[in-house]
Amino acid sequence: MHTVAVAESSHEIVVERSRFVCTLYRVGSDAEARERIGAHRRAYWGASHHCTAYVLDEGRIARSNDDGEPAGTAGAPMLEVLRGRDLTEVLAVVTRYFGGVKLGAGGLVRAYGSAVSAAVEAAGTVVVAVWPRLSVRVAYGLAGSIEGLLRLREDVRLVEVAFGPAVVFDLACADAELLVGWLASQTAGAAEVEPAGSLRVEL
């Protein structure tokens, strides 16, 4: 399980008259992250720097950029915050408006890291897990009671209900083996269950 920022948001800190505005974006790929960065630069073209860091694929992909700040003083500390909080699918862009006072390497590291940390604190986080996804087929006579029970379970996320010759529930669950056993007991073995991949679920 990993955590992601709850929602896209911005948060500002001021250090020695320089404004550091950290914007958090939810992203799912390198291409989306690059697109977001480009759009952000165009929207805030008057800023001194747009330093970036992002983490994807449950931490397996991580990128950062100092955008003209001294090497290692911006992107790296930003990325360290994201990794330290076990965040994934998150892009942080810190836009700096220079206030006339040079901060030095140590000051920049602290400022950029603090900007991301404060933004994450302000946004809050949510835990994300990858649950197995199942397709459950039941007769119409059982569908109403099964749907009601499924919706009461905290370990099940009902994605879709399809009506045809039978009723098919597209769902994700925390423990597939446990749920299959429960369905068998509730339907006297009449439920037909097939694996249908996996689904990212916010807990």
C-alpha positions in Angstrom: 0.0 0.0 0.0 1.1 3.5 -0.7 -0.2 7.0 -0.1 -1.0 9.8 -2.5 -1.9 13.4 -2.0 -5.7 13.6 -1.6 -6.3 16.4 -4.2 -4.6 18.9 -6.4 -3.8 21.9 -4.3 -1.3 24.7 -3.8 0.4 26.0 -0.7 2.8 29.0 -0.3 5.6 29.7 2.1 7.8 32.8 2.2 11.5 32.6 3.0 13.6 35.8 3.1 11.0 37.6 0.9 11.1 34.9 -1.8 7.7 33.2 -2.3 7.8 29.4 -2.8 4.4 28.1 -4.1 4.1 24.3 -4.1 1.4 22.9 -6.3 0.6 19.2 -6.1 -0.9 17.3 -9.0 -2.2 13.7 -9.3 -0.4 12.1 -12.3 -0.4 8.5 -13.6 2.4 8.5 -16.1 5.6 10.3 -17.3 3.8 11.8 -20.2 1.1 13.2 -17.9 3.7 14.6 -15.5 5.5 16.3 -18.4 2.3 17.8 -19.7 1.3 19.1 -16.3 4.8 20.7 -15.9 4.5 22.4 -19.3 1.1 23.7 -18.6 2.2 25.0 -15.2 5.2 26.8 -16.7 2.9 28.5 -19.2 0.4 29.5 -16.6 3.0 31.0 -14.3 5.5 32.3 -16.8 6.6 35.3 -14.7 8.2 33.2 -11.9 12.0 32.8 -11.4 12.0 29.0 -11.3 9.6 26.0 -11.6 11.4 23.1 -9.8 9.8 19.7 -10.0 9.7 16.2 -8.5 7.4 13.3 -9.1 7.0 9.7 -8.1 5.1 7.0 -10.1 4.4 3.3 -10.2 4.5 2.9 -6.4 7.9 4.4 -6.1 9.6 2.6 -9.0 9.8 5.8 -11.1 11.1 9.1 -9.6 12.2 12.2 -11.4 13.3 15.7 -10.3 14.6 18.9 -11.9 16.3 22.0 -10.4 15.2 24.3 -13.2 18.2 26.6 -13.0 18.7 26.5 -9.3 22.2 25.2 -8.1 22.4 21.5 -8.7 20.8 19.4 -6.0 19.3 22.3 -4.1 15.7 22.0 -5.3 14.5 18.9 -7.1 16.4 16.5 -4.9 15.1 17.8 -1.5 11.6 17.9 -3.1 11.8 14.3 -4.2 13.2 13.3 -0.8 10.0 14.6 0.8 7.7 12.7 -1.6 9.7 9.5 -1.1 10.0 10.0 2.7 6.2 10.1 2.9 5.8 7.0 0.7 3.8 9.1 -1.9 3.1 7.8 -5.4 1.3 9.1 -8.5 2.1 12.6 -7.3 3.9 15.6 -9.0 5.1 18.5 -7.0 6.0 21.8 -8.7 7.5 24.6 -6.6 7.3 27.9 -8.3 9.7 30.5 -6.9 9.3 34.2 -7.0 12.7 35.7 -6.1 12.6 38.2 -3.3 16.0 39.8 -3.8 17.9 37.9 -1.0 20.2 35.0 -2.0 19.6 32.0 0.3 22.7 29.9 -0.4 22.7 26.2 -1.1 21.6 25.2 2.4 18.8 27.7 2.5 17.5 26.6 -0.9 17.5 23.0 0.1 15.5 23.8 3.3 13.1 26.1 1.4 12.2 23.7 -1.4 11.9 20.8 1.0 9.8 22.8 3.4 7.5 24.0 0.6 6.6 20.5 -0.5 6.3 19.2 3.1 3.9 22.1 4.0 1.8 21.5 0.8 1.5 17.8 1.6 0.5 18.6 5.2 -2.1 21.0 3.9 -3.5 18.7 1.3 -3.6 15.6 3.4 -3.1 12.1 2.1 -5.0 8.9 1.5 -3.9 5.3 1.5 -4.1 3.5 -1.9 -4.1 -0.3 -2.3 -4.3 -2.6 -5.3 -7.2 -5.0 -4.8 -8.1 -8.0 -6.9 -11.0 -7.4 -9.2 -13.8 -10.0 -9.7 -16.8 -10.5 -12.0 -19.6 -12.1 -10.0 -22.6 -13.5 -11.9 -25.9 -14.3 -10.0 -29.5 -15.0 -10.8 -32.0 -12.1 -10.6 -33.7 -13.8 -7.6 -30.5 -13.4 -5.5 -29.2 -10.2 -6.9 -31.0 -7.7 -4.7 -30.0 -9.3 -1.4 -26.4 -9.9 -2.6 -26.0 -6.3 -3.8 -27.3 -4.9 -0.5 -24.8 -7.1 1.4 -21.9 -6.2 -0.8 -22.5 -2.5 -0.4 -22.3 -3.0 3.4 -18.9 -4.6 3.3 -15.9 -2.3 3.9 -13.6 -4.8 2.2 -15.5 -4.5 -1.1 -15.8 -1.7 -3.7 -18.7 -2.2 -6.1 -17.6 -0.8 -9.5 -20.6 -1.6 -11.7 -23.8 -3.7 -11.9 -24.8 -5.0 -15.3 -28.2 -6.5 -16.1 -28.6 -9.2 -18.8 -29.6 -12.8 -18.7 -28.2 -12.7 -15.1 -26.9 -9.8 -12.9 -23.1 -9.3 -13.0 -21.3 -7.4 -10.3 -18.0 -5.9 -11.2 -16.2 -5.4 -7.9 -12.8 -5.2 -6.2 -12.1 -6.8 -2.8 -9.4 -6.9 -0.2 -9.2 -10.7 -0.1 -10.6 -12.6 -3.1 -10.4 -16.0 -1.5 -12.4 -14.8 1.5 -15.0 -13.1 -0.6 -15.5 -16.1 -2.9 -16.1 -18.3 0.1 -18.6 -15.8 1.5 -20.4 -15.6 -1.9 -20.7 -19.4 -2.0 -22.3 -19.5 1.5 -24.7 -16.6 0.6 -25.8 -18.2 -2.7 -25.5 -21.9 -1.9 -22.8 -22.1 -4.4 -24.8 -20.5 -7.2 -22.6 -17.4 -7.7 -20.2 -17.6 -10.7 -17.0 -15.8 -10.0 -14.2 -15.0 -12.5 -11.0 -12.9 -11.9 -11.0 -9.6 -13.7 -7.6 -8.1 -13.1 -7.0 -5.5 -10.3 -8.1 -2.1 -9.2 -6.5 0.8 -7.3 -8.6 1.6 -4.3 -8.5 4.6 -2.0 -9.0 3.4 1.6 
